[in-house]
Amino acid sequence: MGNLLTIAEARSAILKPANDTTANTKLTDIYIPAIEVPIVDIIGPVLKTTFSATVDGGGTSIVLEHTDVTVTSVAVNGSAHSGWVADKSAGIVYPAARGGRFPVGRQNVTVEWTAGPCASTADVPANIKLAAQIILAHLWQADQQGPRSDVVAADDGKMYSTPSGYAIPNRAATLLGAQRLPGHG
């Protein structure tokens, strides 16, 4: 899987010149992957990503955790199952037979799918890249200041909590609010 930002975009966000590579390892190993988590929490997968879910059989449908998906496989009891159709925009898989059900069993149906509209970092829309840079700069600044409760980051303390509880600057949340991506249902 790729990242939302390139190393050059990440260095720019923390005001490191292109020839200063001292922070590269920390950026690539920790910060760049970490900023994707709160963004996906708000707008869903940005980069094309493969997901999998194993569920109990016996039902008339399987609702995936994303919309606008491409279902790549359905397996029943570990074997490929061809008797299904997918409503890609809704993120729902149905048995192919009208009124049918998936074979009964406990955790016996596994579905794999892809979600996320962007094939690479280069395809990520500008507002998402800018939000990612704002979040990265916020995290970097907080880490560089150390444990000081009297210092407020550059966002003036105005924070937004994502559905899972991540605190990000309001400026980033505003940029992401303009982009409700397919795949986040």
Contacts in CASP RR format, 6 or more apart in sequence:
PFRMAT RR
TARGET T0000
AUTHOR 0000-0000-0000
METHOD contacts of the structure
MODEL  1
MGNLLTIAEARSAILKPANDTTANTKLTDIYIPAIEVPIVDIIGPVLKTT
FSATVDGGGTSIVLEHTDVTVTSVAVNGSAHSGWVADKSAGIVYPAARGG
RFPVGRQNVTVEWTAGPCASTADVPANIKLAAQIILAHLWQADQQGPRSD
VVAADDGKMYSTPSGYAIPNRAATLLGAQRLPGHG
1 47 0 8 1.000
1 49 0 8 1.000
2 47 0 8 1.000
2 120 0 8 1.000
2 121 0 8 1.000
3 32 0 8 1.000
3 33 0 8 1.000
3 36 0 8 1.000
3 47 0 8 1.000
3 121 0 8 1.000
4 32 0 8 1.000
4 35 0 8 1.000
4 36 0 8 1.000
4 39 0 8 1.000
4 46 0 8 1.000
4 47 0 8 1.000
4 121 0 8 1.000
4 124 0 8 1.000
4 128 0 8 1.000
4 129 0 8 1.000
4 132 0 8 1.000
5 13 0 8 1.000
5 32 0 8 1.000
5 35 0 8 1.000
5 121 0 8 1.000
5 129 0 8 1.000
5 132 0 8 1.000
5 133 0 8 1.000
5 136 0 8 1.000
6 121 0 8 1.000
7 24 0 8 1.000
7 27 0 8 1.000
7 28 0 8 1.000
7 32 0 8 1.000
8 18 0 8 1.000
9 129 0 8 1.000
9 132 0 8 1.000
9 133 0 8 1.000
10 27 0 8 1.000
10 28 0 8 1.000
10 31 0 8 1.000
10 32 0 8 1.000
10 133 0 8 1.000
10 136 0 8 1.000
11 17 0 8 1.000
11 18 0 8 1.000
11 20 0 8 1.000
11 23 0 8 1.000
11 24 0 8 1.000
11 27 0 8 1.000
12 133 0 8 1.000
13 132 0 8 1.000
13 133 0 8 1.000
13 134 0 8 1.000
13 136 0 8 1.000
13 137 0 8 1.000
13 140 0 8 1.000
14 23 0 8 1.000
14 27 0 8 1.000
14 136 0 8 1.000
14 137 0 8 1.000
14 140 0 8 1.000
14 141 0 8 1.000
16 22 0 8 1.000
16 23 0 8 1.000
27 136 0 8 1.000
31 136 0 8 1.000
31 139 0 8 1.000
31 140 0 8 1.000
32 136 0 8 1.000
34 139 0 8 1.000
35 132 0 8 1.000
35 135 0 8 1.000
35 136 0 8 1.000
35 139 0 8 1.000
36 46 0 8 1.000
36 47 0 8 1.000
36 132 0 8 1.000
37 166 0 8 1.000
38 135 0 8 1.000
38 162 0 8 1.000
38 164 0 8 1.000
38 166 0 8 1.000
38 168 0 8 1.000
39 46 0 8 1.000
39 128 0 8 1.000
39 131 0 8 1.000
39 132 0 8 1.000
39 135 0 8 1.000
39 176 0 8 1.000
40 46 0 8 1.000
40 184 0 8 1.000
41 162 0 8 1.000
41 163 0 8 1.000
41 164 0 8 1.000
41 165 0 8 1.000
41 166 0 8 1.000
42 162 0 8 1.000
42 163 0 8 1.000
42 173 0 8 1.000
42 176 0 8 1.000
42 177 0 8 1.000
43 128 0 8 1.000
43 176 0 8 1.000
43 177 0 8 1.000
43 179 0 8 1.000
43 180 0 8 1.000
43 181 0 8 1.000
43 184 0 8 1.000
44 66 0 8 1.000
44 115 0 8 1.000
44 116 0 8 1.000
44 181 0 8 1.000
44 183 0 8 1.000
44 184 0 8 1.000
44 185 0 8 1.000
45 66 0 8 1.000
45 115 0 8 1.000
45 116 0 8 1.000
45 181 0 8 1.000
45 183 0 8 1.000
45 184 0 8 1.000
46 116 0 8 1.000
46 117 0 8 1.000
46 118 0 8 1.000
46 124 0 8 1.000
46 128 0 8 1.000
46 181 0 8 1.000
47 116 0 8 1.000
47 118 0 8 1.000
47 119 0 8 1.000
47 120 0 8 1.000
47 121 0 8 1.000
47 124 0 8 1.000
48 114 0 8 1.000
48 115 0 8 1.000
48 116 0 8 1.000
48 117 0 8 1.000
48 118 0 8 1.000
48 119 0 8 1.000
49 114 0 8 1.000
49 115 0 8 1.000
49 116 0 8 1.000
50 72 0 8 1.000
50 112 0 8 1.000
50 113 0 8 1.000
50 114 0 8 1.000
51 64 0 8 1.000
51 65 0 8 1.000
51 66 0 8 1.000
51 112 0 8 1.000
51 113 0 8 1.000
51 114 0 8 1.000
51 115 0 8 1.000
52 110 0 8 1.000
52 111 0 8 1.000
52 112 0 8 1.000
52 113 0 8 1.000
53 62 0 8 1.000
53 64 0 8 1.000
53 65 0 8 1.000
53 110 0 8 1.000
53 111 0 8 1.000
54 107 0 8 1.000
54 108 0 8 1.000
54 109 0 8 1.000
54 110 0 8 1.000
55 62 0 8 1.000
55 107 0 8 1.000
55 109 0 8 1.000
55 110 0 8 1.000
55 111 0 8 1.000
56 105 0 8 1.000
56 106 0 8 1.000
56 107 0 8 1.000
56 108 0 8 1.000
56 109 0 8 1.000
57 76 0 8 1.000
57 101 0 8 1.000
57 102 0 8 1.000
57 103 0 8 1.000
57 104 0 8 1.000
57 105 0 8 1.000
57 106 0 8 1.000
57 108 0 8 1.000
57 109 0 8 1.000
58 101 0 8 1.000
58 102 0 8 1.000
58 103 0 8 1.000
58 104 0 8 1.000
58 105 0 8 1.000
59 101 0 8 1.000
59 102 0 8 1.000
60 94 0 8 1.000
60 95 0 8 1.000
60 99 0 8 1.000
60 100 0 8 1.000
60 101 0 8 1.000
60 102 0 8 1.000
61 92 0 8 1.000
61 93 0 8 1.000
61 94 0 8 1.000
62 92 0 8 1.000
62 93 0 8 1.000
62 102 0 8 1.000
62 109 0 8 1.000
62 111 0 8 1.000
63 91 0 8 1.000
63 92 0 8 1.000
64 71 0 8 1.000
64 91 0 8 1.000
64 92 0 8 1.000
64 93 0 8 1.000
64 111 0 8 1.000
64 113 0 8 1.000
65 185 0 8 1.000
66 91 0 8 1.000
66 113 0 8 1.000
66 115 0 8 1.000
66 116 0 8 1.000
66 183 0 8 1.000
66 184 0 8 1.000
66 185 0 8 1.000
67 89 0 8 1.000
67 90 0 8 1.000
67 91 0 8 1.000
67 115 0 8 1.000
67 182 0 8 1.000
67 183 0 8 1.000
67 184 0 8 1.000
67 185 0 8 1.000
68 88 0 8 1.000
68 89 0 8 1.000
68 91 0 8 1.000
68 115 0 8 1.000
68 116 0 8 1.000
68 117 0 8 1.000
68 182 0 8 1.000
68 183 0 8 1.000
69 86 0 8 1.000
69 88 0 8 1.000
69 91 0 8 1.000
69 113 0 8 1.000
69 114 0 8 1.000
69 115 0 8 1.000
69 183 0 8 1.000
70 88 0 8 1.000
70 113 0 8 1.000
70 114 0 8 1.000
70 115 0 8 1.000
71 84 0 8 1.000
71 86 0 8 1.000
71 88 0 8 1.000
71 93 0 8 1.000
71 111 0 8 1.000
71 112 0 8 1.000
71 113 0 8 1.000
72 112 0 8 1.000
72 113 0 8 1.000
72 114 0 8 1.000
73 80 0 8 1.000
73 110 0 8 1.000
73 111 0 8 1.000
73 112 0 8 1.000
74 80 0 8 1.000
74 81 0 8 1.000
74 82 0 8 1.000
74 83 0 8 1.000
74 84 0 8 1.000
74 93 0 8 1.000
74 109 0 8 1.000
74 110 0 8 1.000
74 111 0 8 1.000
74 112 0 8 1.000
75 81 0 8 1.000
75 109 0 8 1.000
75 110 0 8 1.000
76 102 0 8 1.000
76 103 0 8 1.000
76 108 0 8 1.000
76 109 0 8 1.000
77 103 0 8 1.000
77 108 0 8 1.000
78 108 0 8 1.000
78 110 0 8 1.000
81 103 0 8 1.000
81 109 0 8 1.000
82 96 0 8 1.000
83 95 0 8 1.000
83 96 0 8 1.000
83 97 0 8 1.000
84 93 0 8 1.000
84 94 0 8 1.000
84 95 0 8 1.000
84 96 0 8 1.000
84 102 0 8 1.000
85 93 0 8 1.000
85 94 0 8 1.000
85 95 0 8 1.000
85 96 0 8 1.000
86 92 0 8 1.000
86 93 0 8 1.000
86 94 0 8 1.000
86 113 0 8 1.000
87 93 0 8 1.000
87 94 0 8 1.000
91 113 0 8 1.000
91 185 0 8 1.000
93 111 0 8 1.000
95 101 0 8 1.000
95 102 0 8 1.000
102 109 0 8 1.000
103 109 0 8 1.000
115 182 0 8 1.000
115 183 0 8 1.000
116 181 0 8 1.000
116 182 0 8 1.000
116 183 0 8 1.000
117 123 0 8 1.000
117 181 0 8 1.000
117 182 0 8 1.000
117 183 0 8 1.000
118 124 0 8 1.000
118 125 0 8 1.000
124 132 0 8 1.000
125 179 0 8 1.000
127 175 0 8 1.000
127 176 0 8 1.000
127 178 0 8 1.000
127 179 0 8 1.000
128 175 0 8 1.000
128 176 0 8 1.000
128 179 0 8 1.000
130 175 0 8 1.000
131 171 0 8 1.000
131 172 0 8 1.000
131 173 0 8 1.000
131 175 0 8 1.000
131 176 0 8 1.000
132 172 0 8 1.000
134 155 0 8 1.000
134 168 0 8 1.000
134 169 0 8 1.000
134 171 0 8 1.000
134 172 0 8 1.000
134 175 0 8 1.000
135 168 0 8 1.000
135 169 0 8 1.000
135 172 0 8 1.000
137 154 0 8 1.000
138 153 0 8 1.000
138 154 0 8 1.000
138 155 0 8 1.000
138 168 0 8 1.000
138 169 0 8 1.000
138 172 0 8 1.000
141 153 0 8 1.000
141 154 0 8 1.000
142 153 0 8 1.000
145 151 0 8 1.000
153 169 0 8 1.000
155 169 0 8 1.000
155 170 0 8 1.000
155 171 0 8 1.000
157 169 0 8 1.000
158 169 0 8 1.000
158 170 0 8 1.000
159 167 0 8 1.000
159 168 0 8 1.000
159 169 0 8 1.000
159 170 0 8 1.000
160 167 0 8 1.000
160 168 0 8 1.000
160 169 0 8 1.000
160 170 0 8 1.000
160 172 0 8 1.000
160 173 0 8 1.000
161 167 0 8 1.000
162 168 0 8 1.000
162 173 0 8 1.000
END
